[in-house]
Amino acid sequence: MVKMQKFDLAAVEPEVGEPAADRLIAGTPRFRTWNVEEADGGLYAGVWESTPGKWRIVYDEWEYFHILSGYSVVTEDGGVVVHLRPGDSMILRPGFNGTWEVIETTRKDYVIRL
C-alpha cells in the first residue's frame, strides 16, 4: 500500500455547491471542492474554490487552510477581520462564527478534522 498521495485534481471529480440559502448575505457564490483524501476519524484534505459572494460560516470542525489564489475576507463575529491573499494560511477552530466574503475567486487547499 502506498503511504503518500499527490494532490492531483485532474484525477478527482469536483463537488459543486453553494452556501445554504439562509446563510447567504450577498452575491451568488459557487463552490467547487476536490476532496482528495478522506481518512478514518473524520479527516479530509483537498482543494476548495469559490466565486465572489458573502455568507455566514459556523464551524463545528477544525480546519487548516492555505490560500492558493484570489482574495477573501474572513470576519469573526465581534469584529476581528482577516484579509486573505495567496500565501496566507489560517486555522479556524470549532465554535468559530462569522462571515466569509470572496472578493476575487479564491482557491485554497485544506485539511479538516471533524
N, C-alpha and C positions, 0 to 999 in steps of 0.2 A: 504494500500500500504506500502510495506517495504521500509524504508528510509536508508538502508545500503546494501552493497554488498561486498562480499569477492571476491578477485581475485582467481577464480577457473579456471585455464587454461584447465583442463580436460573437462570443460563444453563449451569451445569455440573452434571452428574450426579455426586454424591459417590461415591467408592470407599469401601466399608466393609471393616473389618478388625479385627484384634485382635493382641496380642503373640503371638509364637511360643510354643507350649506350654512349651518348655524355658527360656524367659526369664521366664515369668510367676511372680511372687512372691506376689501377693495379689489378691483380688477377681476381677471379670470385666469388665475394661475393654473397651470397644468404641470403635473409631475411625471417624471419617468424615473423608475428605480430598477437598477440592475443589482439584484441580490445575489452576490457571487458565492457567499458561504452562509450556511445555516448549520450550526453545531449544537450538540446536546447541551441542555442547560439554558437555552434561550439566548444564544449568542449569534449575532448576524453581522455580516460585513458586506460592503458593496459600494455602489455609486448612486447618488441621487441628484436629480436635476429639476429645477423649477423655472417656469417663465414668470414674468413680473406679476405682482399682486401682493396682498397683505391678508394675513389670517391669524387667529388666536392659536397658540400652542400650549398644550398641557402635557407635561412629561410624567409618566409613571415609570419610565425606563431610564437607564444611564446611557449616555451617548457621547462618544468622542468623534469629532469630525475635523476635516481639513479642507479648506476651500481651494478648489482647483481653478475655477474661473468665475467671473461675474462679480456682482456687488449686492450684498444683502445687509439688512439692519435687523438685529435681534434686540428686543426691548423687554426687560423683565418688568412685571407688574411692580410698581413702586418707583420706576424711573431710570434704572440702570440701562444705558443704551450702548450697544457694541456694534461698530461698523465692521463688516467682514469683507475682505478682498482676498484675491489669490495669495496663498502662502499663509493665511491666518488659520489657526486651529483653536478649537474650543471644546469644553466639556459642559454638557447640560446634565444635571442630576435629577433624580426623581423628586417631584414636588415643584419643579420649575414651571411657572406660569407666565405667559407674556404674549408677545406677537413676533411673527417673522414677516419681514417685508423684503421681497425681492425687487430691487431697483433695476438691475440688469440680470438677465437669465443667469442663474447660479448653478454650478455643479460642485459637489463635494463628495469625497469618499468618507465612509463612516464605519464605525464599529458600535453596535448596540448590544447592551446586556439587559435582558428583561428581569 
